[in-house]
C-alpha cells in the first residue's frame, strides 16, 4: 500500500539554512515585484544623497586644505574629512532611504547591522584623528623630536582604545552580552598598567613635559641643586648639560617630582650689592650715599629699586643696593653687574668714601687700669690713643 505524501511537508534536502535562504529569496522577489516603484525612487534618492554628501566632503576638504598653517583647527578638520570613507557615505545614504522602500524585516536588519558597523568604525577613525591632531596642536611644534618618537606609541594607544570601544558598541547592537568583555578588558588593562608602571610613568611624564612645556630644548634650568641646559627630551629620560660640562640623565618622572627653575623666561633679573664703608665715615656722607648709588645705577641704564642703610657690621657700616637688569641672557646680566660695580667704585672713591675691610683694635691698660699705648709716647699726651693693627 502506498502512503500519500503531504504537499505541505518539504523534502528533507530543502530544510535547514537552505530553506531559510530560499524563503528570503522568495520574499525579496515578491517585495521587488510589489514595490518596484518605491525601490526605484529610493535608489534615485539614495544616489542623490550620496552625491550631495560626496560634494560636501570634497568642498570642505578643499577649503580646509587651502587654509594656511599646520596643526590648526582647520587643518585638523581637513584631516578628519579626508579620513571619511566613500563606503560610509554610501551606507548612510542607503540607510536614509531604506524605510521608504518598505523592505522585508530581514533586509532591513542587515542594512541596520551594516550601518552600525560602518558608523562605529568611522566615528572611531574620526575620534582618533581629532585626538592626535589636538595633541600635535597642543605641542605646537611639528618638528619636536620627542613628539615624533612618541606619536607612534600615542597613535597605537588611542587606536586600541577607540576601536575597542567601537567593537563593544557593535557587539552590543548585535545582542551580545558585553558585560564580561568590558570587565575582562578592564582587568587586562590594569594588569598591563601594573606590569609596565615605570615605563608608562616616564612616558606620561614625557608627554606632560611636551604639552605643559615647563622647559624646552636649549633652555637653562635649575633642577634640585644643578643648573644645566636641556639637550634632549626623551620618552623615558631627559638629558641635561650642567654648567660644569657633565651630562645629567634624569628620568622624566623624577625630573617632574622636584621644583624646576626655568631661567629662559626670566625677562629681568635682580642684582644685589652689599656695600660696607668704614666707621669713620661722617653722618653727612652716610646720608648722601644712597643717592650716589641710585645715580650710578640710572647712569648705567638699569632700573633702580632701592638703596638703604642696613646695619652696623663688625667692621663696617653696611648698605644694600638693588636694581633690575632687563635681559634674558645671563651673560648680559653678568656684564651689567660688572659695569655697575666699577661705576660705584669710581664714584665712591672720588667722593671720599673708604671701603671697609676686617680690622681689629687692641687696647692696652696700665696696672691701675689707665688705657695706654703699647709703644713709647710723649708723657705730655693728655690721653691714650687707640692703634690699629
Secondary structure, DSSP 8 states (H G I E B T S, - for coil): ------TTS--GGG-SHHHHHHHHHHHHHHHHHHSHHHHHHHHHHHHHHHHHHHHHHHHHHHHHHHS-SSSSHHHHHHHHHHT--HHHHHHHHHHHHHTTTT--HHHHHHHHHHHHHHHHHHHHHHHHHHHHHHHHHHHT-TT-HHHHHHHHHHHHHHHHHHHHHHHHHHHHHTT---HHHHHHHHHHHHHHHHHTHHHHHHHHHHHHHHHH-S--TT-EEEETTEEEEEEEE-SSEEEEEETTS-EEEEEHHHHHTS-EEESTT--SEEEEEEEEE-TTS-HHHHHHHHHHHHHHHHHTT-EEEEEEEEEE-SSSEEEEEEEEE--S-HHHHHHHHHHHHHHHHHHHHHTT--B-----EE-EE-TTS-EE-SS---TT-SS---EE-
